[in-house]
Amino acid sequence: MSEVFTRHRQPWKPEELQKLKTLAGKGKGLKEIAKALNRSEESTKDRAKADSIGIAKLR
């Protein structure tokens, strides 16, 4: 079973958006950013795309 996220379908707070921008700017990967925000990878990816924030693709 996948991880359980306590923030399921919760609106994004300004502090979370700022943290998303900061972590993405530092070159962090999607998985690491999602874990830091306690959000799913899908939710994090969708929000970054909506705000035109580029997330590094780590391999």
C-alpha positions in Angstrom: 0.0 0.0 0.0 1.3 3.5 -0.7 2.0 6.1 1.9 -0.8 7.8 3.7 -0.8 11.6 3.4 -2.5 13.6 6.1 -2.9 16.7 3.9 -5.1 14.9 1.3 -6.9 17.5 -0.8 -5.9 20.4 1.4 -5.4 23.8 -0.2 -1.8 25.0 -0.6 -0.6 27.5 1.9 1.7 30.4 0.9 4.5 29.0 3.1 4.2 25.7 1.3 4.4 27.4 -2.1 7.5 29.3 -1.0 9.2 26.1 0.3 8.3 24.4 -3.1 10.0 27.3 -5.0 13.0 27.3 -2.7 13.6 23.5 -2.9 13.1 23.4 -6.6 15.5 26.3 -7.0 18.1 24.3 -5.1 17.8 21.5 -7.6 16.0 19.0 -5.4 14.1 16.1 -6.9 10.3 15.6 -6.9 10.4 12.8 -4.3 12.5 14.8 -1.9 10.3 18.0 -2.3 7.1 16.0 -1.8 8.4 14.4 1.3 9.5 17.7 2.7 6.1 19.2 2.1 4.2 16.1 3.3 2.4 16.0 0.0 2.1 13.3 -2.7 4.5 13.4 -5.6 1.5 13.8 -8.0 0.1 16.8 -6.1 3.6 18.4 -5.9 4.2 17.9 -9.6 0.8 19.3 -10.5 1.2 22.4 -8.3 4.7 23.1 -9.7 3.4 22.8 -13.2 0.5 25.1 -12.5 2.9 27.7 -11.1 5.5 27.2 -13.8 8.1 25.9 -11.4 10.8 23.6 -12.8 11.7 20.6 -10.8 15.0 18.8 -11.5 14.7 15.3 -12.9 17.2 13.3 -10.9 18.4 10.0 -12.3 
